Amino acid sequence: MQKFEERQYKRFTKKRRKGFTLIEIMVVVVIMGILATVSTGVVIARLEEARRTTAKVQIEGFVTELDMYRLHNGVYPTTQQGLDALVKKPTIAPIPRRYPSEPYMRNIPNDPWGNSYIYRCPGERGAFDIVAVGPDGEEGGEGRNADINNHDAL
């Protein structure tokens, strides 16, 4: 009889050890949740930093091409001509006399948040202003929503 009870005990303990307890599963789920929360915050912060850097690089490219435009034509494009003057010869006065056969740029990209860049000539802080309005889509703002412009970007 004792051997029968021993076999039953061994069979019972073997069956019990095949799975995880509810507490073990809950501990793993909580740890995974904590890791996901921490890593998501880091990824979002890096993504926003990358967008701001992309806007600065694009603005620097506009500044270079606008300087080339001025070198060829003696003036920067007007506010009405806008950045489109870098893609096709303006039809609004002052019409450039020495516009090259190939445009300065193939296209004018939107900022990393999907908004159009704002171009003003003459600018408030210099010969011209180029502004990326940031994630809020409006001029002005502070912190995360702060604008990026050619005077601060360079």
OpenMM code with the backbone's topology and positions (N, CA, C; nanometers):
from openmm import Vec3, app, unit

residues = "MET GLN LYS PHE GLU GLU ARG GLN TYR LYS ARG PHE THR LYS LYS ARG ARG LYS GLY PHE THR LEU ILE GLU ILE MET VAL VAL VAL VAL ILE MET GLY ILE LEU ALA THR VAL SER THR GLY VAL VAL ILE ALA ARG LEU GLU GLU ALA ARG ARG THR THR ALA LYS VAL GLN ILE GLU GLY PHE VAL THR GLU LEU ASP MET TYR ARG LEU HIS ASN GLY VAL TYR PRO THR THR GLN GLN GLY LEU ASP ALA LEU VAL LYS LYS PRO THR ILE ALA PRO ILE PRO ARG ARG TYR PRO SER GLU PRO TYR MET ARG ASN ILE PRO ASN ASP PRO TRP GLY ASN SER TYR ILE TYR ARG CYS PRO GLY GLU ARG GLY ALA PHE ASP ILE VAL ALA VAL GLY PRO ASP GLY GLU GLU GLY GLY GLU GLY ARG ASN ALA ASP ILE ASN ASN HIS ASP ALA LEU".split()
positions = [
    Vec3(0.0815, -0.1194, 0.0000),
    Vec3(0.0000, 0.0000, 0.0000),
    Vec3(0.0863, 0.1265, 0.0000),
    Vec3(0.1980, 0.1157, 0.0688),
    Vec3(0.2843, 0.2319, 0.0742),
    Vec3(0.3414, 0.2625, -0.0636),
    Vec3(0.3773, 0.1616, -0.1427),
    Vec3(0.4299, 0.1821, -0.2773),
    Vec3(0.3256, 0.2478, -0.3657),
    Vec3(0.2002, 0.2084, -0.3494),
    Vec3(0.0922, 0.2685, -0.4285),
    Vec3(0.0794, 0.4178, -0.3972),
    Vec3(0.0857, 0.4518, -0.2710),
    Vec3(0.0776, 0.5919, -0.2309),
    Vec3(0.1979, 0.6716, -0.2813),
    Vec3(0.3162, 0.6118, -0.2795),
    Vec3(0.4345, 0.6785, -0.3309),
    Vec3(0.4211, 0.7084, -0.4792),
    Vec3(0.3709, 0.6080, -0.5560),
    Vec3(0.3523, 0.6287, -0.7001),
    Vec3(0.2503, 0.7391, -0.7260),
    Vec3(0.1437, 0.7413, -0.6495),
    Vec3(0.0400, 0.8439, -0.6658),
    Vec3(0.0988, 0.9821, -0.6351),
    Vec3(0.1797, 0.9918, -0.5324),
    Vec3(0.2413, 1.1198, -0.4948),
    Vec3(0.3350, 1.1680, -0.6052),
    Vec3(0.4185, 1.0745, -0.6570),
    Vec3(0.5102, 1.1124, -0.7644),
    Vec3(0.4352, 1.1572, -0.8882),
    Vec3(0.3282, 1.0844, -0.9238),
    Vec3(0.2490, 1.1210, -1.0402),
    Vec3(0.1852, 1.2586, -1.0203),
    Vec3(0.1358, 1.2850, -0.9010),
    Vec3(0.0715, 1.4131, -0.8702),
    Vec3(0.1727, 1.5275, -0.8784),
    Vec3(0.2933, 1.5097, -0.8225),
    Vec3(0.3931, 1.6158, -0.8237),
    Vec3(0.4475, 1.6390, -0.9649),
    Vec3(0.4574, 1.5337, -1.0457),
    Vec3(0.5034, 1.5522, -1.1834),
    Vec3(0.4032, 1.6352, -1.2630),
    Vec3(0.2768, 1.6098, -1.2468),
    Vec3(0.1736, 1.6846, -1.3175),
    Vec3(0.1743, 1.8309, -1.2754),
    Vec3(0.1969, 1.8546, -1.1498),
    Vec3(0.1953, 1.9909, -1.0988),
    Vec3(0.3098, 2.0746, -1.1515),
    Vec3(0.4200, 2.0158, -1.1797),
    Vec3(0.5388, 2.0895, -1.2204),
    Vec3(0.5401, 2.1211, -1.3695),
    Vec3(0.4452, 2.0791, -1.4471),
    Vec3(0.4454, 2.1019, -1.5910),
    Vec3(0.4118, 2.2452, -1.6298),
    Vec3(0.3368, 2.3201, -1.5524),
    Vec3(0.2934, 2.4541, -1.5907),
    Vec3(0.3450, 2.5602, -1.4959),
    Vec3(0.3049, 2.6882, -1.5244),
    Vec3(0.3404, 2.8007, -1.4399),
    Vec3(0.2233, 2.8350, -1.3501),
    Vec3(0.2540, 2.8880, -1.2347),
    Vec3(0.1472, 2.9307, -1.1458),
    Vec3(0.0963, 3.0671, -1.1910),
    Vec3(-0.0196, 3.1035, -1.1456),
    Vec3(-0.0791, 3.2314, -1.1809),
    Vec3(0.0094, 3.3464, -1.1328),
    Vec3(0.0685, 3.3327, -1.0178),
    Vec3(0.1552, 3.4384, -0.9640),
    Vec3(0.2787, 3.4557, -1.0512),
    Vec3(0.3385, 3.3474, -1.0964),
    Vec3(0.4552, 3.3575, -1.1846),
    Vec3(0.4189, 3.4295, -1.3141),
    Vec3(0.3083, 3.3959, -1.3716),
    Vec3(0.2629, 3.4603, -1.4954),
    Vec3(0.2380, 3.6085, -1.4715),
    Vec3(0.1744, 3.6429, -1.3597),
    Vec3(0.1454, 3.7829, -1.3299),
    Vec3(0.2736, 3.8636, -1.3098),
    Vec3(0.3735, 3.8066, -1.2454),
    Vec3(0.5009, 3.8751, -1.2249),
    Vec3(0.5672, 3.9046, -1.3598),
    Vec3(0.5666, 3.8081, -1.4491),
    Vec3(0.6259, 3.8271, -1.5813),
    Vec3(0.5507, 3.9364, -1.6579),
    Vec3(0.4188, 3.9349, -1.6525),
    Vec3(0.3392, 4.0358, -1.7231),
    Vec3(0.3673, 4.1754, -1.6681),
    Vec3(0.3780, 4.1896, -1.5367),
    Vec3(0.4073, 4.3192, -1.4763),
    Vec3(0.5466, 4.3677, -1.5184),
    Vec3(0.6448, 4.2805, -1.5185),
    Vec3(0.7805, 4.3179, -1.5596),
    Vec3(0.7810, 4.3616, -1.7066),
    Vec3(0.7096, 4.2886, -1.7913),
    Vec3(0.7027, 4.3255, -1.9332),
    Vec3(0.6346, 4.4613, -1.9510),
    Vec3(0.5328, 4.4879, -1.8740),
    Vec3(0.4645, 4.6174, -1.8805),
    Vec3(0.5558, 4.7317, -1.8406),
    Vec3(0.6327, 4.7126, -1.7360),
    Vec3(0.7275, 4.8159, -1.6919),
    Vec3(0.8327, 4.8415, -1.8000),
    Vec3(0.8867, 4.7362, -1.8570),
    Vec3(0.9867, 4.7518, -1.9630),
    Vec3(0.9283, 4.8221, -2.0852),
    Vec3(0.8067, 4.7885, -2.1225),
    Vec3(0.7425, 4.8527, -2.2378),
    Vec3(0.7201, 5.0011, -2.2126),
    Vec3(0.6782, 5.0362, -2.0929),
    Vec3(0.6540, 5.1770, -2.0593),
    Vec3(0.7824, 5.2583, -2.0653),
    Vec3(0.8882, 5.2064, -2.0072),
    Vec3(1.0160, 5.2775, -2.0055),
    Vec3(1.0711, 5.2916, -2.1469),
    Vec3(1.0713, 5.1851, -2.2235),
    Vec3(1.1297, 5.1908, -2.3579),
    Vec3(1.0470, 5.2770, -2.4519),
    Vec3(0.9155, 5.2818, -2.4371),
    Vec3(0.8312, 5.3658, -2.5224),
    Vec3(0.8630, 5.5127, -2.4996),
    Vec3(0.8829, 5.5519, -2.3771),
    Vec3(0.9174, 5.6913, -2.3475),
    Vec3(1.0485, 5.7318, -2.4105),
    Vec3(1.1461, 5.6444, -2.4072),
    Vec3(1.2769, 5.6725, -2.4664),
    Vec3(1.2647, 5.6836, -2.6186),
    Vec3(1.1907, 5.5938, -2.6800),
    Vec3(1.1742, 5.5952, -2.8256),
    Vec3(1.1029, 5.7226, -2.8699),
    Vec3(0.9993, 5.7638, -2.8000),
    Vec3(0.9253, 5.8852, -2.8371),
    Vec3(1.0150, 6.0080, -2.8240),
    Vec3(1.0947, 6.0147, -2.7203),
    Vec3(1.1860, 6.1278, -2.7026),
    Vec3(1.2884, 6.1319, -2.8157),
    Vec3(1.3413, 6.0183, -2.8552),
    Vec3(1.4388, 6.0127, -2.9647),
    Vec3(1.3747, 6.0496, -3.0975),
    Vec3(1.2511, 6.0082, -3.1186),
    Vec3(1.1801, 6.0406, -3.2418),
    Vec3(1.1603, 6.1911, -3.2540),
    Vec3(1.1209, 6.2566, -3.1468),
    Vec3(1.1016, 6.4018, -3.1491),
    Vec3(1.2347, 6.4736, -3.1735),
    Vec3(1.3404, 6.4248, -3.1125),
    Vec3(1.4729, 6.4833, -3.1338),
    Vec3(1.5152, 6.4673, -3.2798),
    Vec3(1.4869, 6.3529, -3.3397),
    Vec3(1.5209, 6.3294, -3.4804),
    Vec3(1.4421, 6.4225, -3.5725),
    Vec3(1.3166, 6.4464, -3.5411),
    Vec3(1.2361, 6.5379, -3.6225),
    Vec3(1.2920, 6.6801, -3.6164),
    Vec3(1.3297, 6.7241, -3.4991),
    Vec3(1.3855, 6.8595, -3.4847),
    Vec3(1.5178, 6.8712, -3.5620),
    Vec3(1.6001, 6.7679, -3.5557),
    Vec3(1.7256, 6.7681, -3.6293),
    Vec3(1.7007, 6.7698, -3.7794),
    Vec3(1.6028, 6.6932, -3.8258),
    Vec3(1.5682, 6.6920, -3.9681),
    Vec3(1.5242, 6.8301, -4.0141),
    Vec3(1.4427, 6.8974, -3.9352),
    Vec3(1.3981, 7.0326, -3.9711),
    Vec3(1.5171, 7.1273, -3.9817),
    Vec3(1.6112, 7.1182, -3.8885),
    Vec3(1.7296, 7.2047, -3.8921),
    Vec3(1.8116, 7.1797, -4.0182),
    Vec3(1.8281, 7.0535, -4.0540),
    Vec3(1.9061, 7.0196, -4.1734),
    Vec3(1.8352, 7.0696, -4.2995),
    Vec3(1.7036, 7.0534, -4.3069),
    Vec3(1.6299, 7.1029, -4.4229),
    Vec3(1.6408, 7.2549, -4.4336),
    Vec3(1.6289, 7.3239, -4.3224),
    Vec3(1.6403, 7.4705, -4.3225),
    Vec3(1.7791, 7.5128, -4.3694),
    Vec3(1.8832, 7.4425, -4.3238),
    Vec3(2.0191, 7.4733, -4.3688),
    Vec3(2.0304, 7.4563, -4.5199),
    Vec3(1.9653, 7.3550, -4.5745),
    Vec3(1.9648, 7.3344, -4.7191),
    Vec3(1.8957, 7.4486, -4.7918),
    Vec3(1.7824, 7.4961, -4.7370),
    Vec3(1.7137, 7.6107, -4.7970),
    Vec3(1.8037, 7.7344, -4.7964),
    Vec3(1.8721, 7.7570, -4.6851),
    Vec3(1.9595, 7.8742, -4.6738),
    Vec3(2.0682, 7.8685, -4.7811),
    Vec3(2.1281, 7.7532, -4.7998),
    Vec3(2.2326, 7.7382, -4.9016),
    Vec3(2.1780, 7.7695, -5.0406),
    Vec3(2.0619, 7.7135, -5.0728),
    Vec3(2.0043, 7.7357, -5.2057),
    Vec3(1.9565, 7.8800, -5.2232),
    Vec3(1.9050, 7.9409, -5.1183),
    Vec3(1.8644, 8.0818, -5.1267),
    Vec3(1.9855, 8.1723, -5.1489),
    Vec3(2.0980, 8.1377, -5.0868),
    Vec3(2.2201, 8.2148, -5.1107),
    Vec3(2.2664, 8.2008, -5.2559),
    Vec3(2.2512, 8.0806, -5.3125),
    Vec3(2.2846, 8.0614, -5.4544),
    Vec3(2.1905, 8.1435, -5.5430),
    Vec3(2.0624, 8.1444, -5.5092),
    Vec3(1.9638, 8.2235, -5.5834),
    Vec3(2.0054, 8.3712, -5.5825),
    Vec3(2.0407, 8.4199, -5.4663),
    Vec3(2.0821, 8.5610, -5.4535),
    Vec3(2.2110, 8.5881, -5.5315),
    Vec3(2.3025, 8.4938, -5.5281),
    Vec3(2.4272, 8.5089, -5.6022),
    Vec3(2.3999, 8.5235, -5.7525),
    Vec3(2.3064, 8.4442, -5.8044),
    Vec3(2.2726, 8.4497, -5.9471),
    Vec3(2.1891, 8.5716, -5.9838),
    Vec3(2.0966, 8.6100, -5.8944),
    Vec3(1.9950, 8.7083, -5.9314),
    Vec3(2.0033, 8.8410, -5.8569),
    Vec3(2.0918, 8.8519, -5.7603),
    Vec3(2.1105, 8.9776, -5.6896),
    Vec3(2.0152, 9.0015, -5.5737),
    Vec3(1.9087, 8.9259, -5.5645),
    Vec3(1.8107, 8.9401, -5.4555),
    Vec3(1.7601, 8.8022, -5.4148),
    Vec3(1.7065, 8.7973, -5.2938),
    Vec3(1.6381, 8.6747, -5.2504),
    Vec3(1.4963, 8.6760, -5.3067),
    Vec3(1.4323, 8.5602, -5.3191),
    Vec3(1.2924, 8.5597, -5.3614),
    Vec3(1.2068, 8.6374, -5.2608),
    Vec3(1.1017, 8.7000, -5.3090),
    Vec3(1.0119, 8.7734, -5.2201),
    Vec3(0.9244, 8.6753, -5.1431),
    Vec3(0.8543, 8.7279, -5.0440),
    Vec3(0.7615, 8.6440, -4.9677),
    Vec3(0.6569, 8.5833, -5.0599),
    Vec3(0.6080, 8.6617, -5.1566),
    Vec3(0.5057, 8.6121, -5.2488),
    Vec3(0.5618, 8.5013, -5.3391),
    Vec3(0.6861, 8.5134, -5.3804),
    Vec3(0.7471, 8.4090, -5.4623),
    Vec3(0.7732, 8.2842, -5.3789),
    Vec3(0.8100, 8.3051, -5.2552),
    Vec3(0.8293, 8.1965, -5.1602),
    Vec3(0.9414, 8.1011, -5.1960),
    Vec3(0.9449, 7.9905, -5.1247),
    Vec3(1.0463, 7.8884, -5.1490),
    Vec3(1.0250, 7.8197, -5.2833),
    Vec3(0.9054, 7.8338, -5.3411),
    Vec3(0.8788, 7.7762, -5.4729),
    Vec3(0.9724, 7.8332, -5.5788),
    Vec3(1.0283, 7.9508, -5.5542),
    Vec3(1.1238, 8.0106, -5.6482),
    Vec3(1.2485, 7.9240, -5.6633),
    Vec3(1.2724, 7.8359, -5.5689),
    Vec3(1.3864, 7.7456, -5.5790),
    Vec3(1.3572, 7.6257, -5.6679),
    Vec3(1.2282, 7.6018, -5.6947),
    Vec3(1.1861, 7.4868, -5.7736),
    Vec3(1.1551, 7.5255, -5.9181),
    Vec3(1.0961, 7.6417, -5.9372),
    Vec3(1.0648, 7.6892, -6.0724),
    Vec3(1.0810, 7.8401, -6.0785),
    Vec3(1.1111, 7.8881, -6.1973),
    Vec3(1.1358, 8.0305, -6.2170),
    Vec3(1.0102, 8.1093, -6.1823),
    Vec3(1.0226, 8.2097, -6.0961),
    Vec3(0.9062, 8.2893, -6.0576),
    Vec3(0.8456, 8.3639, -6.1770),
    Vec3(0.7139, 8.3800, -6.1712),
    Vec3(0.6432, 8.4590, -6.2725),
    Vec3(0.5929, 8.5886, -6.2124),
    Vec3(0.6174, 8.6086, -6.0843),
    Vec3(0.5788, 8.7300, -6.0124),
    Vec3(0.7036, 8.8174, -6.0003),
    Vec3(0.6877, 8.9481, -6.0182),
    Vec3(0.8013, 9.0409, -6.0096),
    Vec3(0.8611, 9.0384, -5.8695),
    Vec3(0.9894, 9.0520, -5.8577),
    Vec3(1.0899, 9.0687, -5.9625),
    Vec3(1.1261, 8.9340, -6.0254),
    Vec3(1.1122, 8.9259, -6.1567),
    Vec3(1.1433, 8.8031, -6.2289),
    Vec3(1.2950, 8.7954, -6.2470),
    Vec3(1.3557, 8.6870, -6.2029),
    Vec3(1.5019, 8.6752, -6.2122),
    Vec3(1.5470, 8.6650, -6.3582),
    Vec3(1.6524, 8.7360, -6.3914),
    Vec3(1.7025, 8.7355, -6.5290),
    Vec3(1.7991, 8.6205, -6.5547),
    Vec3(1.8661, 8.5747, -6.4499),
    Vec3(1.9666, 8.4692, -6.4699),
    Vec3(1.9287, 8.3423, -6.3934),
    Vec3(1.8054, 8.3006, -6.4074),
    Vec3(1.7614, 8.1761, -6.3440),
    Vec3(1.8245, 8.0590, -6.4212),
    Vec3(1.8868, 7.9639, -6.3532),
    Vec3(1.9547, 7.8544, -6.4246),
    Vec3(1.8559, 7.7605, -6.4951),
    Vec3(1.9074, 7.6854, -6.5918),
    Vec3(1.8207, 7.5920, -6.6653),
    Vec3(1.7695, 7.4804, -6.5739),
    Vec3(1.8488, 7.4403, -6.4781),
    Vec3(1.8061, 7.3410, -6.3782),
    Vec3(1.7662, 7.4148, -6.2508),
    Vec3(1.6550, 7.3796, -6.1891),
    Vec3(1.6144, 7.4508, -6.0671),
    Vec3(1.7135, 7.4266, -5.9526),
    Vec3(1.7049, 7.5111, -5.8528),
    Vec3(1.7926, 7.4993, -5.7370),
    Vec3(1.7605, 7.3744, -5.6550),
    Vec3(1.6328, 7.3404, -5.6511),
    Vec3(1.5881, 7.2214, -5.5776),
    Vec3(1.4829, 7.1492, -5.6612),
    Vec3(1.4687, 7.0190, -5.6396),
    Vec3(1.3658, 6.9420, -5.7119),
    Vec3(1.2268, 6.9678, -5.6565),
    Vec3(1.2185, 6.9785, -5.5257),
    Vec3(1.0897, 7.0049, -5.4609),
    Vec3(1.1143, 7.0677, -5.3240),
    Vec3(1.0089, 7.1229, -5.2685),
    Vec3(1.0165, 7.1810, -5.1344),
    Vec3(0.9427, 7.0844, -5.0402),
    Vec3(1.0167, 7.0167, -4.9544),
    Vec3(0.9511, 6.9217, -4.8642),
    Vec3(0.8751, 6.9934, -4.7538),
    Vec3(0.7774, 6.9248, -4.6974),
    Vec3(0.7128, 6.9745, -4.5762),
    Vec3(0.8076, 6.9506, -4.4597),
    Vec3(0.7802, 7.0173, -4.3492),
    Vec3(0.8627, 6.9923, -4.2309),
    Vec3(0.8332, 6.8513, -4.1785),
    Vec3(0.9106, 6.8007, -4.0861),
    Vec3(0.8921, 6.6634, -4.0382),
    Vec3(0.7554, 6.6350, -3.9751),
    Vec3(0.6785, 6.7390, -3.9428),
    Vec3(0.5456, 6.7204, -3.8850),
    Vec3(0.4363, 6.7328, -3.9901),
    Vec3(0.4758, 6.7492, -4.1174),
    Vec3(0.3792, 6.7555, -4.2265),
    Vec3(0.3288, 6.8949, -4.2591),
    Vec3(0.3861, 6.9978, -4.1992),
    Vec3(0.3439, 7.1361, -4.2249),
    Vec3(0.4357, 7.2002, -4.3284),
    Vec3(0.3851, 7.3020, -4.3974),
    Vec3(0.4684, 7.3773, -4.4913),
    Vec3(0.5606, 7.4708, -4.4135),
    Vec3(0.6797, 7.4901, -4.4662),
    Vec3(0.7707, 7.5878, -4.4071),
    Vec3(0.7175, 7.7275, -4.4361),
    Vec3(0.7408, 7.8184, -4.3441),
    Vec3(0.7020, 7.9578, -4.3629),
    Vec3(0.8267, 8.0328, -4.4088),
    Vec3(0.8110, 8.1108, -4.5168),
    Vec3(0.9220, 8.1901, -4.5706),
    Vec3(0.8785, 8.3353, -4.5779),
    Vec3(0.9637, 8.4239, -4.5248),
    Vec3(0.9377, 8.5679, -4.5313),
    Vec3(1.0646, 8.6396, -4.5754),
    Vec3(1.0483, 8.7311, -4.6717),
    Vec3(1.1592, 8.8127, -4.7167),
    Vec3(1.1056, 8.9513, -4.7502),
    Vec3(1.1451, 9.0550, -4.6821),
    Vec3(1.2478, 9.0561, -4.5781),
    Vec3(1.1963, 8.9912, -4.4491),
    Vec3(1.2906, 8.9387, -4.3740),
    Vec3(1.2549, 8.8710, -4.2508),
    Vec3(1.2503, 8.9647, -4.1320),
    Vec3(1.2011, 8.9143, -4.0227),
    Vec3(1.1949, 8.9934, -3.8996),
    Vec3(1.3318, 9.0027, -3.8326),
    Vec3(1.4159, 8.9015, -3.8544),
    Vec3(1.5459, 8.8974, -3.7872),
    Vec3(1.6636, 8.8975, -3.8846),
    Vec3(1.6386, 8.9168, -4.0123),
    Vec3(1.7474, 8.9160, -4.1089),
    Vec3(1.6929, 8.9350, -4.2491),
    Vec3(1.7736, 8.8990, -4.3470),
    Vec3(1.7323, 8.9138, -4.4869),
    Vec3(1.6069, 8.8321, -4.5166),
    Vec3(1.5977, 8.7147, -4.4555),
    Vec3(1.4791, 8.6300, -4.4723),
    Vec3(1.4622, 8.5424, -4.3497),
    Vec3(1.3405, 8.4924, -4.3327),
    Vec3(1.3095, 8.3985, -4.2250),
    Vec3(1.2535, 8.2718, -4.2870),
    Vec3(1.2979, 8.1587, -4.2374),
    Vec3(1.2385, 8.0295, -4.2704),
    Vec3(1.2013, 7.9666, -4.1371),
    Vec3(1.0754, 7.9271, -4.1245),
    Vec3(1.0265, 7.8772, -3.9962),
    Vec3(0.9578, 7.7421, -4.0140),
    Vec3(0.9961, 7.6462, -3.9307),
    Vec3(0.9229, 7.5201, -3.9147),
    Vec3(0.8428, 7.5359, -3.7862),
    Vec3(0.7111, 7.5232, -3.7959),
    Vec3(0.6252, 7.5563, -3.6824),
    Vec3(0.6179, 7.4472, -3.5762),
    Vec3(0.6738, 7.3322, -3.6000),
    Vec3(0.6758, 7.2279, -3.4984),
    Vec3(0.5493, 7.1453, -3.4952),
    Vec3(0.5364, 7.0594, -3.3945),
    Vec3(0.4255, 6.9655, -3.3903),
    Vec3(0.2885, 7.0284, -3.3708),
    Vec3(0.2819, 7.1497, -3.3133),
    Vec3(0.1511, 7.2114, -3.2915),
    Vec3(0.0953, 7.2764, -3.4178),
    Vec3(0.1789, 7.2961, -3.5212),
    Vec3(0.1334, 7.3530, -3.6472),
    Vec3(0.1064, 7.5016, -3.6446),
    Vec3(0.1464, 7.5700, -3.5375),
    Vec3(0.1231, 7.7143, -3.5250),
    Vec3(0.2535, 7.7838, -3.4890),
    Vec3(0.2675, 7.9078, -3.5369),
    Vec3(0.3870, 7.9840, -3.5025),
    Vec3(0.3887, 8.0143, -3.3536),
    Vec3(0.5089, 8.0218, -3.2999),
    Vec3(0.5240, 8.0447, -3.1572),
    Vec3(0.5293, 7.9117, -3.0848),
    Vec3(0.5215, 7.9179, -2.9583),
    Vec3(0.5235, 7.7959, -2.8789),
    Vec3(0.6534, 7.7826, -2.8022),
    Vec3(0.6486, 7.6993, -2.7015),
    Vec3(0.7646, 7.6780, -2.6160),
    Vec3(0.7868, 7.5297, -2.5954),
    Vec3(0.9066, 7.4969, -2.5523),
    Vec3(0.9382, 7.3581, -2.5224),
    Vec3(0.9245, 7.2697, -2.6446),
    Vec3(0.8448, 7.1671, -2.6314),
    Vec3(0.8231, 7.0700, -2.7387),
    Vec3(0.7613, 7.1350, -2.8618),
    Vec3(0.6804, 7.2376, -2.8457),
    Vec3(0.6116, 7.3045, -2.9561),
    Vec3(0.6866, 7.4265, -3.0101),
    Vec3(0.8100, 7.4465, -2.9660),
    Vec3(0.8866, 7.5636, -3.0099),
    Vec3(0.9176, 7.5542, -3.1594),
    Vec3(0.9136, 7.6719, -3.2245),
    Vec3(0.9459, 7.6799, -3.3665),
    Vec3(1.0955, 7.6608, -3.3874),
    Vec3(1.1306, 7.6205, -3.5096),
    Vec3(1.2702, 7.6115, -3.5506),
    Vec3(1.2841, 7.7073, -3.6677),
    Vec3(1.3831, 7.7945, -3.6622),
    Vec3(1.3990, 7.8896, -3.7726),
    Vec3(1.5455, 7.8954, -3.8152),
    Vec3(1.5694, 7.9627, -3.9280),
    Vec3(1.7052, 7.9672, -3.9825),
    Vec3(1.8026, 8.0432, -3.8929),
    Vec3(1.7558, 8.1295, -3.8077),
    Vec3(1.8458, 8.2044, -3.7213),
    Vec3(1.8929, 8.1204, -3.6024),
    Vec3(1.8093, 8.0282, -3.5566),
    Vec3(1.8452, 7.9416, -3.4440),
    Vec3(1.9018, 7.8088, -3.4897),
    Vec3(1.8628, 7.7651, -3.6097),
    Vec3(1.8999, 7.6320, -3.6568),
    Vec3(2.0471, 7.6229, -3.6954),
    Vec3(2.1028, 7.7304, -3.7429),
    Vec3(2.2408, 7.7248, -3.7941),
    Vec3(2.3435, 7.7361, -3.6851),
] * unit.nanometer
topology = app.Topology()
chain = topology.addChain("A")
for resn in residues:
    res = topology.addResidue(resn, chain)
    for name in ("N", "CA", "C"):
        topology.addAtom(name, app.Element.getBySymbol(name[0]), res)
